[in-house]
Structure formats: structure tokens, C-alpha cells
Amino acid sequence: MRLMTHNMLQCHVKNCDANNFPLRLEEVEVEQIETEFNPDFLKNVIGKLEWEALVSTAVQLGITTLPAAVPADAAENEDFLQLLHTTLLETHVQQGKMVCPNCKHVYPIKDGIPNMLLAEHEI
């Protein structure tokens, strides 16, 4: 699971509608998988990211190179776009779990795929 995917996931347990994003990563195995750099894609996605959540998640994984806020010149800043590319698209969580900060529900990650399915009583 790429960090870009993680930035879009939240807990969907019934009545868990506050403080359910971002899901906390625990006991994870991370792998860097090189992918083609596409600055146009990154320029388009910057405004759709929950930046604080991305920075928080990156720090959980030991990535401390992201700035606290998106730079004003982000779309023209090649160094920033490369850093964003590496963090969003090349950092893959292969194994582990995501835990809701509110209800503590655990979503397992296996072979890079997050399992977001809920038991019937949780829907």
C-alpha cells in the first residue's frame, strides 16, 4: 500500500465518526519500490492530500524530510516534487496494521493490501 492510498483511508466502523483519520500504522514492514517520476501527476494531487496526515504518517515510518506545510512554490519546486514522489508513490507498506485512533479497530495489511472489510456487527 502506497502512502498516497493511506492518505485516503479512514475508519468506517458504525458510529466511529470522530477522530477516525488518519489511521495509525503499527508493526509495519516498509519497502521502497522505484517508480517513474511524473511531476504533472504530483502537481495535480498536491491539493487533494491531507497534508498534516501525510506528514504525521511519514514521521511514524521514520521519514522526517517532508516540510510541515506545502511550500508556496510547490508546483515549480523540483526538489519538493521529487521528495513528495518518493514519499507518496515509492514508499510501500507491505505488512502490518492500521489502527483507528478513535475506536481502536485494526485493519490488517498483508502483501501490500489493506483489508478494510468489517464484520457484520461493525457495519
Backbone atoms as SQL, in Angstrom:
CREATE TABLE atoms (id INTEGER PRIMARY KEY, chain TEXT, resi INTEGER, resn TEXT, atom TEXT, x REAL, y REAL, z REAL);
INSERT INTO atoms VALUES
  (1, 'A', 1, 'MET', 'N', 0.850, -1.165, 0.000),
  (2, 'A', 1, 'MET', 'CA', 0.000, 0.000, 0.000),
  (3, 'A', 1, 'MET', 'C', 0.898, 1.231, 0.000),
  (4, 'A', 2, 'ARG', 'N', 0.664, 2.083, -0.944),
  (5, 'A', 2, 'ARG', 'CA', 1.408, 3.337, -1.007),
  (6, 'A', 2, 'ARG', 'C', 0.861, 4.321, 0.022),
  (7, 'A', 3, 'LEU', 'N', 1.698, 5.271, 0.415),
  (8, 'A', 3, 'LEU', 'CA', 1.232, 6.269, 1.383),
  (9, 'A', 3, 'LEU', 'C', 0.146, 7.148, 0.789),
  (10, 'A', 4, 'MET', 'N', 0.109, 7.250, -0.522),
  (11, 'A', 4, 'MET', 'CA', -0.975, 8.003, -1.152),
  (12, 'A', 4, 'MET', 'C', -2.317, 7.336, -0.850),
  (13, 'A', 5, 'THR', 'N', -2.356, 6.022, -0.912),
  (14, 'A', 5, 'THR', 'CA', -3.578, 5.285, -0.593),
  (15, 'A', 5, 'THR', 'C', -3.940, 5.489, 0.873),
  (16, 'A', 6, 'HIS', 'N', -2.955, 5.355, 1.742),
  (17, 'A', 6, 'HIS', 'CA', -3.204, 5.520, 3.179),
  (18, 'A', 6, 'HIS', 'C', -3.804, 6.891, 3.477),
  (19, 'A', 7, 'ASN', 'N', -3.406, 7.906, 2.729),
  (20, 'A', 7, 'ASN', 'CA', -3.882, 9.272, 2.952),
  (21, 'A', 7, 'ASN', 'C', -5.362, 9.427, 2.647),
  (22, 'A', 8, 'MET', 'N', -5.974, 8.414, 2.034),
  (23, 'A', 8, 'MET', 'CA', -7.403, 8.477, 1.689),
  (24, 'A', 8, 'MET', 'C', -8.269, 7.576, 2.566),
  (25, 'A', 9, 'LEU', 'N', -7.663, 6.788, 3.431),
  (26, 'A', 9, 'LEU', 'CA', -8.412, 5.803, 4.210),
  (27, 'A', 9, 'LEU', 'C', -8.770, 6.327, 5.592),
  (28, 'A', 10, 'GLN', 'N', -9.990, 5.997, 6.007),
  (29, 'A', 10, 'GLN', 'CA', -10.416, 6.321, 7.365),
  (30, 'A', 10, 'GLN', 'C', -11.249, 5.159, 7.894),
  (31, 'A', 11, 'CYS', 'N', -11.471, 5.140, 9.177),
  (32, 'A', 11, 'CYS', 'CA', -12.253, 4.078, 9.807),
  (33, 'A', 11, 'CYS', 'C', -13.727, 4.209, 9.410),
  (34, 'A', 12, 'HIS', 'N', -14.341, 3.052, 9.134),
  (35, 'A', 12, 'HIS', 'CA', -15.750, 3.042, 8.741),
  (36, 'A', 12, 'HIS', 'C', -16.618, 2.210, 9.683),
  (37, 'A', 13, 'VAL', 'N', -16.126, 1.939, 10.886),
  (38, 'A', 13, 'VAL', 'CA', -16.915, 1.213, 11.875),
  (39, 'A', 13, 'VAL', 'C', -18.119, 2.070, 12.250),
  (40, 'A', 14, 'LYS', 'N', -19.268, 1.399, 12.426),
  (41, 'A', 14, 'LYS', 'CA', -20.502, 2.110, 12.775),
  (42, 'A', 14, 'LYS', 'C', -20.282, 2.995, 14.002),
  (43, 'A', 15, 'ASN', 'N', -20.738, 4.215, 13.919),
  (44, 'A', 15, 'ASN', 'CA', -20.662, 5.231, 14.977),
  (45, 'A', 15, 'ASN', 'C', -19.240, 5.724, 15.266),
  (46, 'A', 16, 'CYS', 'N', -18.292, 5.327, 14.458),
  (47, 'A', 16, 'CYS', 'CA', -16.929, 5.856, 14.605),
  (48, 'A', 16, 'CYS', 'C', -16.794, 6.981, 13.588),
  (49, 'A', 17, 'ASP', 'N', -17.233, 8.164, 13.984),
  (50, 'A', 17, 'ASP', 'CA', -17.266, 9.266, 13.035),
  (51, 'A', 17, 'ASP', 'C', -16.490, 10.498, 13.509),
  (52, 'A', 18, 'ALA', 'N', -15.689, 10.315, 14.532),
  (53, 'A', 18, 'ALA', 'CA', -14.852, 11.418, 15.008),
  (54, 'A', 18, 'ALA', 'C', -13.457, 10.872, 15.281),
  (55, 'A', 19, 'ASN', 'N', -12.457, 11.638, 14.956),
  (56, 'A', 19, 'ASN', 'CA', -11.069, 11.255, 15.180),
  (57, 'A', 19, 'ASN', 'C', -10.765, 9.877, 14.573),
  (58, 'A', 20, 'ASN', 'N', -11.282, 9.624, 13.365),
  (59, 'A', 20, 'ASN', 'CA', -11.072, 8.325, 12.723),
  (60, 'A', 20, 'ASN', 'C', -10.110, 8.413, 11.538),
  (61, 'A', 21, 'PHE', 'N', -9.361, 9.497, 11.466),
  (62, 'A', 21, 'PHE', 'CA', -8.405, 9.726, 10.391),
  (63, 'A', 21, 'PHE', 'C', -7.257, 10.562, 10.925),
  (64, 'A', 22, 'PRO', 'N', -6.035, 10.293, 10.558),
  (65, 'A', 22, 'PRO', 'CA', -5.554, 9.156, 9.783),
  (66, 'A', 22, 'PRO', 'C', -5.441, 7.911, 10.646),
  (67, 'A', 23, 'LEU', 'N', -5.499, 6.780, 10.003),
  (68, 'A', 23, 'LEU', 'CA', -5.302, 5.518, 10.699),
  (69, 'A', 23, 'LEU', 'C', -3.825, 5.408, 11.062),
  (70, 'A', 24, 'ARG', 'N', -3.560, 4.998, 12.296),
  (71, 'A', 24, 'ARG', 'CA', -2.182, 4.883, 12.789),
  (72, 'A', 24, 'ARG', 'C', -1.561, 3.589, 12.261),
  (73, 'A', 25, 'LEU', 'N', -0.360, 3.670, 11.738),
  (74, 'A', 25, 'LEU', 'CA', 0.340, 2.484, 11.259),
  (75, 'A', 25, 'LEU', 'C', 1.131, 1.866, 12.403),
  (76, 'A', 26, 'GLU', 'N', 1.040, 0.547, 12.537),
  (77, 'A', 26, 'GLU', 'CA', 1.763, -0.165, 13.594),
  (78, 'A', 26, 'GLU', 'C', 2.358, -1.449, 13.038),
  (79, 'A', 27, 'GLU', 'N', 3.503, -1.822, 13.582),
  (80, 'A', 27, 'GLU', 'CA', 4.166, -3.091, 13.252),
  (81, 'A', 27, 'GLU', 'C', 4.281, -3.289, 11.744),
  (82, 'A', 28, 'VAL', 'N', 4.741, -2.260, 11.048),
  (83, 'A', 28, 'VAL', 'CA', 4.757, -2.301, 9.594),
  (84, 'A', 28, 'VAL', 'C', 6.116, -2.709, 9.036),
  (85, 'A', 29, 'GLU', 'N', 6.055, -3.315, 7.874),
  (86, 'A', 29, 'GLU', 'CA', 7.241, -3.568, 7.055),
  (87, 'A', 29, 'GLU', 'C', 7.110, -2.650, 5.853),
  (88, 'A', 30, 'VAL', 'N', 8.114, -1.812, 5.652),
  (89, 'A', 30, 'VAL', 'CA', 8.088, -0.830, 4.574),
  (90, 'A', 30, 'VAL', 'C', 9.132, -1.207, 3.533),
  (91, 'A', 31, 'GLU', 'N', 8.764, -1.012, 2.281),
  (92, 'A', 31, 'GLU', 'CA', 9.675, -1.288, 1.178),
  (93, 'A', 31, 'GLU', 'C', 9.661, -0.090, 0.235),
  (94, 'A', 32, 'GLN', 'N', 10.826, 0.283, -0.249),
  (95, 'A', 32, 'GLN', 'CA', 10.931, 1.334, -1.254),
  (96, 'A', 32, 'GLN', 'C', 10.929, 0.656, -2.620),
  (97, 'A', 33, 'ILE', 'N', 9.950, 1.006, -3.452),
  (98, 'A', 33, 'ILE', 'CA', 9.833, 0.450, -4.801),
  (99, 'A', 33, 'ILE', 'C', 9.880, 1.609, -5.785),
  (100, 'A', 34, 'GLU', 'N', 10.934, 1.634, -6.582),
  (101, 'A', 34, 'GLU', 'CA', 11.127, 2.730, -7.524),
  (102, 'A', 34, 'GLU', 'C', 10.020, 2.760, -8.573),
  (103, 'A', 35, 'THR', 'N', 9.567, 3.959, -8.879),
  (104, 'A', 35, 'THR', 'CA', 8.552, 4.159, -9.906),
  (105, 'A', 35, 'THR', 'C', 8.893, 5.417, -10.701),
  (106, 'A', 36, 'GLU', 'N', 8.350, 5.524, -11.882),
  (107, 'A', 36, 'GLU', 'CA', 8.659, 6.647, -12.760),
  (108, 'A', 36, 'GLU', 'C', 8.167, 7.965, -12.166),
  (109, 'A', 37, 'PHE', 'N', 9.021, 8.952, -12.221),
  (110, 'A', 37, 'PHE', 'CA', 8.706, 10.284, -11.707),
  (111, 'A', 37, 'PHE', 'C', 7.788, 11.000, -12.700),
  (112, 'A', 38, 'ASN', 'N', 6.639, 11.484, -12.198),
  (113, 'A', 38, 'ASN', 'CA', 5.671, 12.185, -13.042),
  (114, 'A', 38, 'ASN', 'C', 5.282, 13.495, -12.338),
  (115, 'A', 39, 'PRO', 'N', 6.005, 14.577, -12.610),
  (116, 'A', 39, 'PRO', 'CA', 5.734, 15.835, -11.901),
  (117, 'A', 39, 'PRO', 'C', 4.332, 16.387, -12.159),
  (118, 'A', 40, 'ASP', 'N', 3.779, 16.163, -13.344),
  (119, 'A', 40, 'ASP', 'CA', 2.433, 16.671, -13.628),
  (120, 'A', 40, 'ASP', 'C', 1.396, 16.008, -12.724),
  (121, 'A', 41, 'PHE', 'N', 1.529, 14.703, -12.518),
  (122, 'A', 41, 'PHE', 'CA', 0.621, 13.998, -11.616),
  (123, 'A', 41, 'PHE', 'C', 0.725, 14.579, -10.204),
  (124, 'A', 42, 'LEU', 'N', 1.940, 14.779, -9.738),
  (125, 'A', 42, 'LEU', 'CA', 2.147, 15.294, -8.382),
  (126, 'A', 42, 'LEU', 'C', 1.565, 16.696, -8.221),
  (127, 'A', 43, 'LYS', 'N', 1.732, 17.531, -9.234),
  (128, 'A', 43, 'LYS', 'CA', 1.177, 18.892, -9.176),
  (129, 'A', 43, 'LYS', 'C', -0.344, 18.849, -9.026),
  (130, 'A', 44, 'ASN', 'N', -0.974, 17.894, -9.691),
  (131, 'A', 44, 'ASN', 'CA', -2.429, 17.771, -9.620),
  (132, 'A', 44, 'ASN', 'C', -2.914, 17.181, -8.303),
  (133, 'A', 45, 'VAL', 'N', -2.109, 16.377, -7.661),
  (134, 'A', 45, 'VAL', 'CA', -2.556, 15.692, -6.457),
  (135, 'A', 45, 'VAL', 'C', -2.276, 16.481, -5.166),
  (136, 'A', 46, 'ILE', 'N', -1.367, 17.428, -5.221),
  (137, 'A', 46, 'ILE', 'CA', -0.989, 18.176, -4.015),
  (138, 'A', 46, 'ILE', 'C', -2.209, 18.742, -3.283),
  (139, 'A', 47, 'GLY', 'N', -3.111, 19.366, -3.988),
  (140, 'A', 47, 'GLY', 'CA', -4.277, 19.987, -3.360),
  (141, 'A', 47, 'GLY', 'C', -5.285, 18.993, -2.805),
  (142, 'A', 48, 'LYS', 'N', -5.172, 17.739, -3.171),
  (143, 'A', 48, 'LYS', 'CA', -6.108, 16.715, -2.713),
  (144, 'A', 48, 'LYS', 'C', -5.612, 15.969, -1.486),
  (145, 'A', 49, 'LEU', 'N', -4.369, 16.183, -1.117),
  (146, 'A', 49, 'LEU', 'CA', -3.777, 15.478, 0.018),
  (147, 'A', 49, 'LEU', 'C', -4.173, 16.130, 1.341),
  (148, 'A', 50, 'GLU', 'N', -4.345, 15.305, 2.335),
  (149, 'A', 50, 'GLU', 'CA', -4.468, 15.791, 3.716),
  (150, 'A', 50, 'GLU', 'C', -3.037, 15.905, 4.229),
  (151, 'A', 51, 'TRP', 'N', -2.448, 17.085, 4.079),
  (152, 'A', 51, 'TRP', 'CA', -1.017, 17.259, 4.287),
  (153, 'A', 51, 'TRP', 'C', -0.565, 16.906, 5.699),
  (154, 'A', 52, 'GLU', 'N', -1.262, 17.399, 6.712),
  (155, 'A', 52, 'GLU', 'CA', -0.858, 17.108, 8.097),
  (156, 'A', 52, 'GLU', 'C', -0.863, 15.608, 8.362),
  (157, 'A', 53, 'ALA', 'N', -1.866, 14.906, 7.821),
  (158, 'A', 53, 'ALA', 'CA', -1.945, 13.452, 7.995),
  (159, 'A', 53, 'ALA', 'C', -0.779, 12.769, 7.299),
  (160, 'A', 54, 'LEU', 'N', -0.423, 13.241, 6.112),
  (161, 'A', 54, 'LEU', 'CA', 0.702, 12.656, 5.384),
  (162, 'A', 54, 'LEU', 'C', 2.000, 12.838, 6.156),
  (163, 'A', 55, 'VAL', 'N', 2.239, 14.038, 6.649),
  (164, 'A', 55, 'VAL', 'CA', 3.461, 14.309, 7.408),
  (165, 'A', 55, 'VAL', 'C', 3.497, 13.451, 8.670),
  (166, 'A', 56, 'SER', 'N', 2.376, 13.354, 9.370),
  (167, 'A', 56, 'SER', 'CA', 2.292, 12.541, 10.587),
  (168, 'A', 56, 'SER', 'C', 2.584, 11.070, 10.294),
  (169, 'A', 57, 'THR', 'N', 2.008, 10.549, 9.232),
  (170, 'A', 57, 'THR', 'CA', 2.227, 9.156, 8.857),
  (171, 'A', 57, 'THR', 'C', 3.675, 8.933, 8.454),
  (172, 'A', 58, 'ALA', 'N', 4.225, 9.852, 7.689),
  (173, 'A', 58, 'ALA', 'CA', 5.624, 9.735, 7.275),
  (174, 'A', 58, 'ALA', 'C', 6.538, 9.679, 8.494),
  (175, 'A', 59, 'VAL', 'N', 6.278, 10.516, 9.483),
  (176, 'A', 59, 'VAL', 'CA', 7.087, 10.522, 10.702),
  (177, 'A', 59, 'VAL', 'C', 6.975, 9.174, 11.424),
  (178, 'A', 60, 'GLN', 'N', 5.772, 8.581, 11.448),
  (179, 'A', 60, 'GLN', 'CA', 5.602, 7.253, 12.058),
  (180, 'A', 60, 'GLN', 'C', 6.523, 6.227, 11.402),
  (181, 'A', 61, 'LEU', 'N', 6.800, 6.424, 10.112),
  (182, 'A', 61, 'LEU', 'CA', 7.640, 5.493, 9.359),
  (183, 'A', 61, 'LEU', 'C', 9.105, 5.906, 9.341),
  (184, 'A', 62, 'GLY', 'N', 9.431, 6.976, 10.053),
  (185, 'A', 62, 'GLY', 'CA', 10.818, 7.427, 10.120),
  (186, 'A', 62, 'GLY', 'C', 11.213, 8.373, 9.000),
  (187, 'A', 63, 'ILE', 'N', 10.238, 8.856, 8.242),
  (188, 'A', 63, 'ILE', 'CA', 10.507, 9.803, 7.154),
  (189, 'A', 63, 'ILE', 'C', 10.285, 11.208, 7.709),
  (190, 'A', 64, 'THR', 'N', 11.359, 11.933, 7.906),
  (191, 'A', 64, 'THR', 'CA', 11.261, 13.249, 8.540),
  (192, 'A', 64, 'THR', 'C', 11.635, 14.374, 7.575),
  (193, 'A', 65, 'THR', 'N', 11.651, 14.093, 6.289),
  (194, 'A', 65, 'THR', 'CA', 12.106, 15.076, 5.310),
  (195, 'A', 65, 'THR', 'C', 10.998, 15.951, 4.742),
  (196, 'A', 66, 'LEU', 'N', 9.734, 15.603, 4.961),
  (197, 'A', 66, 'LEU', 'CA', 8.639, 16.432, 4.442),
  (198, 'A', 66, 'LEU', 'C', 8.508, 17.707, 5.260),
  (199, 'A', 67, 'PRO', 'N', 8.264, 18.827, 4.604),
  (200, 'A', 67, 'PRO', 'CA', 8.052, 20.073, 5.355),
  (201, 'A', 67, 'PRO', 'C', 6.705, 20.046, 6.075),
  (202, 'A', 68, 'ALA', 'N', 6.581, 20.828, 7.123),
  (203, 'A', 68, 'ALA', 'CA', 5.342, 20.872, 7.904),
  (204, 'A', 68, 'ALA', 'C', 4.168, 21.412, 7.094),
  (205, 'A', 69, 'ALA', 'N', 4.454, 22.227, 6.102),
  (206, 'A', 69, 'ALA', 'CA', 3.418, 22.790, 5.232),
  (207, 'A', 69, 'ALA', 'C', 3.879, 22.696, 3.782),
  (208, 'A', 70, 'VAL', 'N', 2.925, 22.669, 2.873),
  (209, 'A', 70, 'VAL', 'CA', 3.251, 22.631, 1.449),
  (210, 'A', 70, 'VAL', 'C', 3.897, 23.965, 1.076),
  (211, 'A', 71, 'PRO', 'N', 5.056, 23.940, 0.442),
  (212, 'A', 71, 'PRO', 'CA', 5.708, 25.192, 0.057),
  (213, 'A', 71, 'PRO', 'C', 4.853, 25.993, -0.932),
  (214, 'A', 72, 'ALA', 'N', 4.961, 27.292, -0.880),
  (215, 'A', 72, 'ALA', 'CA', 4.195, 28.155, -1.771),
  (216, 'A', 72, 'ALA', 'C', 4.542, 27.890, -3.237),
  (217, 'A', 73, 'ASP', 'N', 5.779, 27.511, -3.494),
  (218, 'A', 73, 'ASP', 'CA', 6.217, 27.249, -4.869),
  (219, 'A', 73, 'ASP', 'C', 6.230, 25.752, -5.197),
  (220, 'A', 74, 'ALA', 'N', 5.378, 24.988, -4.552),
  (221, 'A', 74, 'ALA', 'CA', 5.392, 23.527, -4.671),
  (222, 'A', 74, 'ALA', 'C', 5.364, 23.042, -6.113),
  (223, 'A', 75, 'ALA', 'N', 4.530, 23.613, -6.943),
  (224, 'A', 75, 'ALA', 'CA', 4.375, 23.143, -8.324),
  (225, 'A', 75, 'ALA', 'C', 5.630, 23.370, -9.165),
  (226, 'A', 76, 'GLU', 'N', 6.456, 24.328, -8.799),
  (227, 'A', 76, 'GLU', 'CA', 7.671, 24.618, -9.553),
  (228, 'A', 76, 'GLU', 'C', 8.929, 24.113, -8.859),
  (229, 'A', 77, 'ASN', 'N', 8.795, 23.618, -7.651),
  (230, 'A', 77, 'ASN', 'CA', 9.939, 23.214, -6.848),
  (231, 'A', 77, 'ASN', 'C', 10.262, 21.736, -7.121),
  (232, 'A', 78, 'GLU', 'N', 11.228, 21.506, -8.002),
  (233, 'A', 78, 'GLU', 'CA', 11.591, 20.146, -8.422),
  (234, 'A', 78, 'GLU', 'C', 12.056, 19.283, -7.247),
  (235, 'A', 79, 'ASP', 'N', 12.811, 19.863, -6.325),
  (236, 'A', 79, 'ASP', 'CA', 13.284, 19.096, -5.159),
  (237, 'A', 79, 'ASP', 'C', 12.103, 18.640, -4.297),
  (238, 'A', 80, 'PHE', 'N', 11.154, 19.539, -4.070),
  (239, 'A', 80, 'PHE', 'CA', 9.977, 19.188, -3.294),
  (240, 'A', 80, 'PHE', 'C', 9.159, 18.101, -3.990),
  (241, 'A', 81, 'LEU', 'N', 8.948, 18.246, -5.300),
  (242, 'A', 81, 'LEU', 'CA', 8.168, 17.250, -6.043),
  (243, 'A', 81, 'LEU', 'C', 8.841, 15.879, -6.010),
  (244, 'A', 82, 'GLN', 'N', 10.163, 15.848, -6.085),
  (245, 'A', 82, 'GLN', 'CA', 10.883, 14.574, -6.016),
  (246, 'A', 82, 'GLN', 'C', 10.722, 13.951, -4.624),
  (247, 'A', 83, 'LEU', 'N', 10.813, 14.761, -3.604),
  (248, 'A', 83, 'LEU', 'CA', 10.623, 14.286, -2.232),
  (249, 'A', 83, 'LEU', 'C', 9.200, 13.754, -2.039),
  (250, 'A', 84, 'LEU', 'N', 8.227, 14.481, -2.555),
  (251, 'A', 84, 'LEU', 'CA', 6.835, 14.058, -2.469),
  (252, 'A', 84, 'LEU', 'C', 6.629, 12.746, -3.224),
  (253, 'A', 85, 'HIS', 'N', 7.218, 12.639, -4.401),
  (254, 'A', 85, 'HIS', 'CA', 7.140, 11.411, -5.199),
  (255, 'A', 85, 'HIS', 'C', 7.673, 10.217, -4.412),
  (256, 'A', 86, 'THR', 'N', 8.832, 10.373, -3.826),
  (257, 'A', 86, 'THR', 'CA', 9.439, 9.281, -3.063),
  (258, 'A', 86, 'THR', 'C', 8.551, 8.872, -1.894),
  (259, 'A', 87, 'THR', 'N', 8.007, 9.837, -1.197),
  (260, 'A', 87, 'THR', 'CA', 7.179, 9.544, -0.027),
  (261, 'A', 87, 'THR', 'C', 5.828, 8.950, -0.427),
  (262, 'A', 88, 'LEU', 'N', 5.144, 9.571, -1.351),
  (263, 'A', 88, 'LEU', 'CA', 3.792, 9.144, -1.732),
  (264, 'A', 88, 'LEU', 'C', 3.747, 7.871, -2.557),
  (265, 'A', 89, 'LEU', 'N', 4.636, 7.766, -3.523),
  (266, 'A', 89, 'LEU', 'CA', 4.497, 6.731, -4.543),
  (267, 'A', 89, 'LEU', 'C', 5.532, 5.616, -4.468),
  (268, 'A', 90, 'GLU', 'N', 6.651, 5.858, -3.819),
  (269, 'A', 90, 'GLU', 'CA', 7.681, 4.822, -3.746),
  (270, 'A', 90, 'GLU', 'C', 7.757, 4.143, -2.385),
  (271, 'A', 91, 'THR', 'N', 7.127, 4.709, -1.382),
  (272, 'A', 91, 'THR', 'CA', 7.110, 4.104, -0.050),
  (273, 'A', 91, 'THR', 'C', 5.888, 3.199, 0.042),
  (274, 'A', 92, 'HIS', 'N', 6.127, 1.904, 0.194),
  (275, 'A', 92, 'HIS', 'CA', 5.056, 0.909, 0.233),
  (276, 'A', 92, 'HIS', 'C', 5.048, 0.206, 1.583),
  (277, 'A', 93, 'VAL', 'N', 3.883, 0.148, 2.214),
  (278, 'A', 93, 'VAL', 'CA', 3.711, -0.635, 3.435),
  (279, 'A', 93, 'VAL', 'C', 3.290, -2.031, 2.980),
  (280, 'A', 94, 'GLN', 'N', 4.138, -3.011, 3.221),
  (281, 'A', 94, 'GLN', 'CA', 3.878, -4.368, 2.738),
  (282, 'A', 94, 'GLN', 'C', 3.103, -5.201, 3.759),
  (283, 'A', 95, 'GLN', 'N', 3.420, -5.047, 5.023),
  (284, 'A', 95, 'GLN', 'CA', 2.782, -5.825, 6.091),
  (285, 'A', 95, 'GLN', 'C', 2.557, -4.899, 7.276),
  (286, 'A', 96, 'GLY', 'N', 1.624, -5.263, 8.123),
  (287, 'A', 96, 'GLY', 'CA', 1.394, -4.514, 9.343),
  (288, 'A', 96, 'GLY', 'C', -0.081, -4.319, 9.604),
  (289, 'A', 97, 'LYS', 'N', -0.384, -3.231, 10.277),
  (290, 'A', 97, 'LYS', 'CA', -1.783, -2.942, 10.577),
  (291, 'A', 97, 'LYS', 'C', -1.993, -1.440, 10.689),
  (292, 'A', 98, 'MET', 'N', -3.230, -1.060, 10.405),
  (293, 'A', 98, 'MET', 'CA', -3.680, 0.311, 10.603),
  (294, 'A', 98, 'MET', 'C', -4.681, 0.273, 11.748),
  (295, 'A', 99, 'VAL', 'N', -4.551, 1.190, 12.672),
  (296, 'A', 99, 'VAL', 'CA', -5.411, 1.211, 13.849),
  (297, 'A', 99, 'VAL', 'C', -6.129, 2.557, 13.922),
  (298, 'A', 100, 'CYS', 'N', -7.440, 2.490, 14.122),
  (299, 'A', 100, 'CYS', 'CA', -8.232, 3.709, 14.253),
  (300, 'A', 100, 'CYS', 'C', -7.883, 4.387, 15.579),
  (301, 'A', 101, 'PRO', 'N', -7.555, 5.678, 15.557),
  (302, 'A', 101, 'PRO', 'CA', -7.238, 6.373, 16.804),
  (303, 'A', 101, 'PRO', 'C', -8.444, 6.542, 17.725),
  (304, 'A', 102, 'ASN', 'N', -9.658, 6.406, 17.190),
  (305, 'A', 102, 'ASN', 'CA', -10.864, 6.580, 17.984),
  (306, 'A', 102, 'ASN', 'C', -11.339, 5.260, 18.597),
  (307, 'A', 103, 'CYS', 'N', -11.746, 4.311, 17.745),
  (308, 'A', 103, 'CYS', 'CA', -12.353, 3.070, 18.247),
  (309, 'A', 103, 'CYS', 'C', -11.358, 1.925, 18.386),
  (310, 'A', 104, 'LYS', 'N', -10.124, 2.131, 17.955),
  (311, 'A', 104, 'LYS', 'CA', -9.036, 1.148, 18.047),
  (312, 'A', 104, 'LYS', 'C', -9.240, -0.073, 17.162),
  (313, 'A', 105, 'HIS', 'N', -10.158, 0.013, 16.177),
  (314, 'A', 105, 'HIS', 'CA', -10.342, -1.101, 15.240),
  (315, 'A', 105, 'HIS', 'C', -9.053, -1.291, 14.440),
  (316, 'A', 106, 'VAL', 'N', -8.694, -2.552, 14.217),
  (317, 'A', 106, 'VAL', 'CA', -7.460, -2.885, 13.497),
  (318, 'A', 106, 'VAL', 'C', -7.801, -3.329, 12.079),
  (319, 'A', 107, 'TYR', 'N', -7.141, -2.708, 11.115),
  (320, 'A', 107, 'TYR', 'CA', -7.242, -3.076, 9.710),
  (321, 'A', 107, 'TYR', 'C', -5.891, -3.670, 9.304),
  (322, 'A', 108, 'PRO', 'N', -5.840, -4.963, 9.026),
  (323, 'A', 108, 'PRO', 'CA', -4.554, -5.577, 8.682),
  (324, 'A', 108, 'PRO', 'C', -4.101, -5.216, 7.267),
  (325, 'A', 109, 'ILE', 'N', -2.792, -5.230, 7.083),
  (326, 'A', 109, 'ILE', 'CA', -2.188, -5.027, 5.761),
  (327, 'A', 109, 'ILE', 'C', -1.367, -6.280, 5.478),
  (328, 'A', 110, 'LYS', 'N', -1.659, -6.938, 4.387),
  (329, 'A', 110, 'LYS', 'CA', -0.925, -8.166, 4.029),
  (330, 'A', 110, 'LYS', 'C', -0.566, -8.090, 2.555),
  (331, 'A', 111, 'ASP', 'N', 0.688, -8.345, 2.250),
  (332, 'A', 111, 'ASP', 'CA', 1.192, -8.296, 0.876),
  (333, 'A', 111, 'ASP', 'C', 0.860, -6.959, 0.209),
  (334, 'A', 112, 'GLY', 'N', 0.916, -5.881, 0.984),
  (335, 'A', 112, 'GLY', 'CA', 0.691, -4.539, 0.444),
  (336, 'A', 112, 'GLY', 'C', -0.762, -4.162, 0.254),
  (337, 'A', 113, 'ILE', 'N', -1.688, -5.023, 0.716),
  (338, 'A', 113, 'ILE', 'CA', -3.117, -4.763, 0.511),
  (339, 'A', 113, 'ILE', 'C', -3.802, -4.558, 1.862),
  (340, 'A', 114, 'PRO', 'N', -4.385, -3.370, 2.075),
  (341, 'A', 114, 'PRO', 'CA', -5.114, -3.151, 3.329),
  (342, 'A', 114, 'PRO', 'C', -6.484, -3.831, 3.273),
  (343, 'A', 115, 'ASN', 'N', -6.845, -4.513, 4.338),
  (344, 'A', 115, 'ASN', 'CA', -8.164, -5.163, 4.420),
  (345, 'A', 115, 'ASN', 'C', -9.083, -4.225, 5.189),
  (346, 'A', 116, 'MET', 'N', -9.987, -3.580, 4.462),
  (347, 'A', 116, 'MET', 'CA', -10.892, -2.606, 5.056),
  (348, 'A', 116, 'MET', 'C', -12.288, -3.192, 5.311),
  (349, 'A', 117, 'LEU', 'N', -12.422, -4.514, 5.128),
  (350, 'A', 117, 'LEU', 'CA', -13.717, -5.155, 5.358),
  (351, 'A', 117, 'LEU', 'C', -14.048, -5.167, 6.840),
  (352, 'A', 118, 'LEU', 'N', -15.335, -5.028, 7.148),
  (353, 'A', 118, 'LEU', 'CA', -15.795, -5.004, 8.524),
  (354, 'A', 118, 'LEU', 'C', -16.667, -6.225, 8.784),
  (355, 'A', 119, 'ALA', 'N', -16.697, -6.654, 10.043),
  (356, 'A', 119, 'ALA', 'CA', -17.632, -7.713, 10.444),
  (357, 'A', 119, 'ALA', 'C', -19.056, -7.131, 10.409),
  (358, 'A', 120, 'GLU', 'N', -20.036, -7.989, 10.308),
  (359, 'A', 120, 'GLU', 'CA', -21.420, -7.534, 10.168),
  (360, 'A', 120, 'GLU', 'C', -21.866, -6.618, 11.297),
  (361, 'A', 121, 'HIS', 'N', -21.436, -6.907, 12.528),
  (362, 'A', 121, 'HIS', 'CA', -21.856, -6.070, 13.668),
  (363, 'A', 121, 'HIS', 'C', -21.173, -4.709, 13.672),
  (364, 'A', 122, 'GLU', 'N', -20.159, -4.515, 12.839),
  (365, 'A', 122, 'GLU', 'CA', -19.452, -3.244, 12.791),
  (366, 'A', 122, 'GLU', 'C', -19.987, -2.305, 11.714),
  (367, 'A', 123, 'ILE', 'N', -20.879, -2.796, 10.885),
  (368, 'A', 123, 'ILE', 'CA', -21.388, -2.010, 9.766),
  (369, 'A', 123, 'ILE', 'C', -22.537, -1.121, 10.203);
